[in-house]
């Protein structure tokens, strides 16, 4: 009985408390570049798009727990409020990060003249406290999984 109470208290510390709600929404999100072009082979571009994604998240109170940018796709774990849906979070992250990326990397418009950096596809899965370390490890080892080398 004591173990169950201690476990509940430790999880309770991790929840966000809002005016009329308590809880935490954590999701594993993944999306790809349009046509799967390997836009982020260079470390410079990986860092730029990572900064753009983080900026988009911070402007909308989305907390990025883990972020990994591969040459043609992105993995991340995010935490956000109840007022947002997974679809809205993806819309914000993909849309605003593309806008910021094109503002800072003008030559990318040669590849994407219409300004569509990301494909329409997406992946979203909820993550609980029990799974968090497993999913974080999965995202951190994407470079090994895909055998990527940074140029």
C-alpha positions as CSV (number, residue, x, y, z in Angstrom):
1,X,0.0,0.0,0.0
2,X,2.8,2.4,0.9
3,X,4.6,1.7,-2.5
4,X,1.4,2.6,-4.4
5,X,1.0,5.9,-2.4
6,X,4.7,6.8,-3.0
7,X,4.4,6.1,-6.7
8,X,1.3,8.2,-7.0
9,X,3.0,11.1,-5.2
10,X,6.1,11.0,-7.5
11,X,3.9,11.1,-10.6
12,X,1.7,13.8,-9.2
13,X,4.8,16.1,-9.0
14,X,5.3,15.7,-12.8
15,X,1.8,16.8,-13.7
16,X,1.1,20.4,-14.8
17,X,-1.5,22.3,-12.8
18,X,-3.8,24.7,-14.6
19,X,-6.8,26.7,-13.4
20,X,-9.4,24.0,-14.0
21,X,-7.3,21.0,-14.9
22,X,-4.4,18.8,-14.0
23,X,-2.4,16.6,-16.3
24,X,0.3,16.5,-18.9
25,X,0.0,15.7,-22.6
26,X,3.3,14.2,-24.0
27,X,3.5,13.1,-27.6
28,X,6.1,11.6,-29.9
29,X,5.9,13.4,-33.2
30,X,7.6,12.7,-36.5
31,X,7.4,14.4,-39.9
32,X,9.4,14.4,-43.2
33,X,10.6,16.9,-45.7
34,X,8.6,17.2,-48.9
35,X,9.7,14.5,-51.4
36,X,12.0,13.2,-48.7
37,X,14.8,15.5,-49.9
38,X,17.8,15.2,-47.7
39,X,17.8,19.0,-46.8
40,X,19.6,18.6,-43.5
41,X,22.7,16.6,-44.3
42,X,24.9,19.5,-43.2
43,X,25.2,20.2,-39.5
44,X,24.6,23.9,-40.2
45,X,21.1,23.1,-41.6
46,X,20.3,20.6,-38.9
47,X,21.1,23.3,-36.3
48,X,19.1,25.9,-38.2
49,X,15.9,23.8,-38.5
50,X,16.3,22.7,-34.9
51,X,16.4,26.3,-33.8
52,X,13.4,27.1,-36.0
53,X,11.4,24.3,-34.5
54,X,12.4,25.3,-30.9
55,X,11.5,28.9,-31.7
56,X,8.1,27.9,-33.0
57,X,7.5,25.8,-29.9
58,X,8.5,28.5,-27.5
59,X,6.2,31.0,-29.1
60,X,3.2,28.7,-28.5
61,X,4.1,27.3,-25.0
62,X,5.0,23.9,-26.4
63,X,7.8,22.3,-24.4
64,X,10.2,20.2,-26.4
65,X,11.5,17.4,-24.3
66,X,13.6,15.7,-27.0
67,X,14.4,16.7,-30.6
68,X,16.4,14.9,-33.3
69,X,16.7,16.2,-36.8
70,X,17.8,13.7,-39.4
71,X,18.7,14.5,-43.0
72,X,15.1,14.1,-44.2
73,X,12.9,13.8,-41.2
74,X,12.4,15.0,-37.6
75,X,11.6,13.2,-34.4
76,X,10.5,15.0,-31.2
77,X,8.8,14.5,-27.9
78,X,6.7,17.5,-26.9
79,X,4.6,18.5,-23.9
80,X,1.7,20.9,-24.4
81,X,-1.5,22.3,-22.7
82,X,-5.0,20.8,-22.9
83,X,-6.1,23.7,-25.1
84,X,-4.0,22.3,-28.1
85,X,-4.5,19.1,-30.0
86,X,-1.8,17.0,-31.6
87,X,-2.9,18.2,-35.0
88,X,-2.6,21.8,-34.0
89,X,0.8,21.3,-32.4
90,X,2.1,19.7,-35.6
91,X,0.5,22.5,-37.7
92,X,2.4,25.1,-35.5
93,X,5.7,23.3,-35.5
94,X,5.7,22.5,-39.2
95,X,4.3,25.7,-40.5
96,X,6.2,28.2,-38.4
97,X,9.5,26.3,-38.6
98,X,9.3,26.2,-42.4
99,X,8.6,30.0,-42.5
100,X,11.6,30.7,-40.2
101,X,13.8,28.2,-42.1
102,X,13.2,30.0,-45.4
103,X,13.7,33.4,-43.9
104,X,17.2,32.3,-42.7
105,X,18.2,30.1,-45.6
106,X,17.2,31.9,-48.8
107,X,18.8,29.2,-51.1
108,X,16.3,26.6,-49.8
109,X,13.7,28.4,-52.0
110,X,15.5,27.0,-55.0
111,X,14.5,23.5,-53.9
112,X,11.1,24.5,-52.6
113,X,9.9,27.6,-54.6
114,X,6.4,27.4,-53.2
115,X,7.7,27.4,-49.6
116,X,6.5,23.9,-48.7
117,X,9.4,22.4,-46.7
118,X,7.5,19.6,-45.0
119,X,5.4,16.9,-46.5
120,X,1.7,16.5,-45.6
121,X,2.4,13.3,-43.7
122,X,2.9,13.1,-40.0
123,X,3.1,10.7,-37.1
124,X,1.8,11.2,-33.6
125,X,1.7,8.9,-30.6
126,X,1.0,9.6,-26.9
127,X,3.8,9.0,-24.5
128,X,3.4,8.2,-20.8
129,X,5.9,8.5,-18.0
130,X,6.6,4.8,-18.2
131,X,7.5,4.9,-21.9
132,X,9.3,8.3,-21.8
133,X,12.8,6.9,-21.4
134,X,12.3,4.2,-24.1
135,X,11.1,6.8,-26.6
136,X,13.8,9.3,-25.7
137,X,16.4,6.6,-26.3
138,X,14.8,5.7,-29.6
139,X,15.0,9.4,-30.7
140,X,18.5,9.9,-29.5
141,X,19.8,6.8,-31.5
142,X,18.2,7.8,-34.8
143,X,21.6,8.7,-36.3
144,X,22.8,5.2,-35.6
145,X,19.6,3.6,-36.8
146,X,19.8,5.5,-40.2
147,X,23.6,5.3,-40.4
148,X,23.8,9.0,-41.0
149,X,27.0,10.9,-41.3
150,X,27.0,14.7,-40.9
151,X,28.9,16.5,-43.6
